[in-house]
Amino acid sequence: MERQRTFGQYKLIDLAIFAVLTCVFEYLILKAASTWFSDQLYYVSLAAIMTAIVYMRWGAWGGIHAVLAGFVYCLVLGGSGDEYIIFCVGNLFSLLSLILLFRVGKEKVRTSKLLSLAFPLLVQLLMHGGRALTALLLGTPAAGVADYFLEDSLSYVFTLVIAWIVRRLDGVYEDQKHYLLRLNAEKEKKEVKNES
């Protein structure tokens, strides 16, 4: 008989998979941007959408993924010590988006067409705002703070498109406890139907 995983093991594996995906996607995108498109003013990041998905699945654990994305950004582009702080700490401001998830409810955010798309954009905006505020606190002139919003502005479009796609995939953009309970209920319902 096959041994089933515990919920804790499932959670750990899922968080690890999303951590690896976040790091790999950020690395590849930034490496391509710095190698092939180095003359471009803008770049694209999947940090916000990956973090938003993990927030939806596991709550505050997504903060780990926000920090990882900031770390990979600085690692690939050769960031200074201050930039590591700006991107890693700044991305953690996205934890404030959890207020929406807990006030409104994850399920309502997931099933609402507007909220399911607005939530990842809020995560993105909070990351940018967090970077800008952290940069100001570290002494960056106010004129240079706008760059933290502008250089990554194309990411809003990509975040929106990917959110639109993943909200349609069963279980991807859903609280995992809710998802597993829903799957179990559907399985039991099917078994009862087959027995009758």
Buried (B, 14 or more C-beta within 10 A) or exposed (E): EEEEEEEEEBBEEBBEEBBEBBBEBBBEBBEEBBEEEEEEEEBBBBBBBBBBBBBBBBBEBBBBBBBBBBBBBBBBBEBEEBBBBBBBBBBBBBBBBBEBBEEEBBBEBBEBEEBBBBBBBBBBBBBBBBBBBBBBEEEBEEEEBEBBBEBBBBBBEBBBEBBEEBBEEEEEBBBBBBBBEBEEEEEEEEEEEEEE
